[in-house]
Amino acid sequence: MVLAELGGKISAALQKMNNVTVIDQKALQECINEINRALLQSDVSFKLVQSLATNIKKTVDPSDLAAGHNKRKIMQQAVFNELCGLLDPGKPSYTLKKGKQCVVMFVGLQGSGKTTTCTKYAHYHRKKGFKPSLVCADTFRAGAFDQLKQNATKANIPFYGSYTETDPVVIAQLGVEKFKKEGSDLIIVDTSGRHKQEASLFEEMRQVSEVTKPDLIIFVMDSSIGQAAFDQAQAFKQSVPVGAVIITKMDGHAKGGGALSAVAATKSPVIYLGTGEHMDEFEPFDVKPFVSRLLG
Ligand code: GDP
């Protein structure tokens, strides 16, 4: 994972602080510049990098550093706090409760890993004792229903979809009604993606959301999309009330910084990471341990 490289570069910048004999504004600025470069190379959006740098300068007092304290520690703490602040929108995501029926709608671009992630999410919660079900309201991508059906069957999770109905809104409504009657407490609705953000996708999302009244809308994002992540996440958030983010393909060559930027755009917490194509390659995301790991 290329994020590890980012961590390595930030650690190297911090380490240099320890080797500088005179810590003044200039040395501090150099260290911040180096951290900025590492973040930009990892596709963190320019705006965020700028605000991160400004905040570090505000919180770190060069005279503290000059006083002979552990400079690397002081800087590391400041960077840690800023990165955590970036990733933590300050409000938790919707909490699912066993036995309380809820609808979770998945949105995202085509190829982001939405369908795969729906099954992973269902499988993960079934292991925790929920009774999940899957509704395939993706009528745009040929084969989406077959894919969901295959995954759901493998995981032994009830599913609903149609080969003949072309209106995703109708499928979503029928599917949610069916599973409500059957007593599923976690009804997951997979919606259509598109190759790019477009008005028709957003209109469809709004309509599906209107009929299914989701308790939570999860935005699924491919970690490799880089700088485009910020605008993409913002566009989704402006169309429907995104409540949480799942970042996929963290096992690949993604730089990951784009994903960090997206979280800031949506002000929604990242709740899981997709780390492979298989059902179990899925892990909960917690800000502090993640940033700690990143900074080594
Ligand atoms: P959708 O169009 O958004 O529904 O995307 P799919 O669920 O069909 O996923 C697109 C491709 O990405 C498929 O080949 C998946 O196996 C793959 N994929 C999904 N999540 C991950 C992940 O976390 N890691 C990796 N390596 N591949 C993934």
Residues whose N, C-alpha, C, O or C-beta is under 5 A from the ligand:
A	BS01	GDP	L109 Q110 G111 S112 G113 K114 T115 T116 T117 G193 T248 K249 M250 G274 T275 G276 E277 E281
